[in-house]
Amino acid sequence: MPCVVLIVAVAAGALLLFPESSAGAAPPVIKAKLVQAYPHDQTAFCQGLVVYDGQLLEGTGQYSHSRLRRVDIESGRSVAELKLGNEIFGEGITVWKDTILQLTWRNGYLMTYDAKTLQKTGTVRYSAIDRSLREGWGIAHDGHSLIISDGSSILRFVNPETFRLERTLTVRAGARALSKLNELEFVNGQILANVWYEDRIACIDPENGAVTGWIELSHLRPREVRGNREAVLNGIAWDEKSGRLFVTGKHWPNLFEISVDDAKP
């Protein structure tokens, strides 16, 4: 049976919906508009999603079930797939210069692959990045630095060539630190982040960490997973060429295309 992925169709610059957020103020919420639905593998416990060369790359999690796969968007079928070792719990993915980087949850390292062949090319220990980095959750890049989440309110910016830590950023929604930051994507100058157990996406200013707004998606949560607490919204991928943003949930049964630029609060 298929899993749900959302594709968000966004005009250029439209995700800069929330350019400013007053100190202490509650960030505004925009309800996304459904455009179209597609199929997707419901067995996939999605942890990371990326658009590469016109297709989706998806990293999935859970011990003995973690995979890295290339997916045809229209059909939701795997074009190529690599099963990870049974001892590995896969997490978020991103692509830097034709290299896939895939985090692991508590294995203590990330893995690199050739983006065209899915052949593994290496590993990087978290301790080499930052000795305080214990878990991997989400990863993206802004064209200059990798951005890594670990389930806390802290984002780490890392040099993609040397894997040296450049800086850290605390994410805040109004006056409170926002924890449980999960899968990430960088879109039109903002960091988009899933928050574990939330059916909405945080839009984050990469300079000061302020949540400038939320994209609300609870109305698109499929009824097939409403009784499954672990089947959360997770996985964001921006297709810069077409202006589409893909989002998925763990074990969801459809793929959605939505619009944000003309949506209403």
PyMOL commands that set and color helices and strands:
alter all, ss='L'
color gray80, all
select helices_A, chain A and resi 126-129+218-220+223-225
alter helices_A, ss='H'
color red, helices_A
select strands_A, chain A and resi 5-9+29-31+33-38+46-52+55-60+67-71+78-83+90-96+99-104+109-114+120-125+138-141+146-149+154-158+165-170+172-173+176-177+181-187+190-195+200-204+211-216+233-239+244-249+255-259
alter strands_A, ss='S'
color yellow, strands_A
deselect
rebuild
show_as cartoon
